[in-house]
């Protein structure tokens, strides 16, 4: 059992830090059988896990998030009330996340519409899914006031 825990921690650290050097340790361990630097290694793992917590490190929303590079353009895929089809809009606000509601210009008359962001992607200018000059921009995130309904 100790071997499995040690191996799991080594795999975890390998994947987190892209460690190139890999040690394969086999067998069962007692205190005398651990590598010389085991205490230092475990202290580093403990400090890391204490700082970040188990939840974030195991959450795909955290480890799967793509970081924006330099001049990447933010394209958000949004759906209108019907939700049958999604449409790309350019976001100038990187704080917009999947699940947020935003105000966008819609239709030929560019009337304001409230839509839900269903996907957020970063693209280099030469790899954008639609020409930037033909893609409309998100106006802003919705606030509580956008959803206040009159009381009956």
Secondary structure in CASP SS format (residue, H / E / C, confidence):
PFRMAT SS
TARGET T0000
AUTHOR 0000-0000-0000
METHOD secondary structure of the structure
MODEL  1
X C 1.00
X H 1.00
X H 1.00
X H 1.00
X H 1.00
X H 1.00
X H 1.00
X H 1.00
X H 1.00
X H 1.00
X H 1.00
X H 1.00
X H 1.00
X H 1.00
X H 1.00
X H 1.00
X H 1.00
X C 1.00
X C 1.00
X C 1.00
X C 1.00
X C 1.00
X C 1.00
X C 1.00
X C 1.00
X C 1.00
X C 1.00
X C 1.00
X C 1.00
X C 1.00
X H 1.00
X H 1.00
X H 1.00
X C 1.00
X C 1.00
X C 1.00
X C 1.00
X H 1.00
X H 1.00
X H 1.00
X H 1.00
X H 1.00
X H 1.00
X H 1.00
X H 1.00
X H 1.00
X H 1.00
X H 1.00
X H 1.00
X H 1.00
X H 1.00
X H 1.00
X H 1.00
X H 1.00
X H 1.00
X H 1.00
X H 1.00
X C 1.00
X C 1.00
X H 1.00
X H 1.00
X H 1.00
X H 1.00
X C 1.00
X C 1.00
X C 1.00
X C 1.00
X C 1.00
X C 1.00
X C 1.00
X C 1.00
X C 1.00
X E 1.00
X E 1.00
X E 1.00
X E 1.00
X E 1.00
X E 1.00
X E 1.00
X C 1.00
X C 1.00
X C 1.00
X C 1.00
X C 1.00
X C 1.00
X E 1.00
X E 1.00
X E 1.00
X E 1.00
X E 1.00
X E 1.00
X C 1.00
X C 1.00
X C 1.00
X C 1.00
X C 1.00
X C 1.00
X C 1.00
X C 1.00
X C 1.00
X E 1.00
X E 1.00
X E 1.00
X E 1.00
X E 1.00
X E 1.00
X C 1.00
X C 1.00
X C 1.00
X C 1.00
X E 1.00
X E 1.00
X E 1.00
X E 1.00
X E 1.00
X E 1.00
X E 1.00
X E 1.00
X E 1.00
X E 1.00
X E 1.00
X E 1.00
X E 1.00
X C 1.00
X H 1.00
X H 1.00
X H 1.00
X C 1.00
X C 1.00
X C 1.00
X C 1.00
X H 1.00
X H 1.00
X H 1.00
X C 1.00
X C 1.00
X E 1.00
X E 1.00
X E 1.00
X E 1.00
X E 1.00
X C 1.00
X C 1.00
X H 1.00
X H 1.00
X H 1.00
X H 1.00
X C 1.00
X C 1.00
X C 1.00
X C 1.00
X C 1.00
END
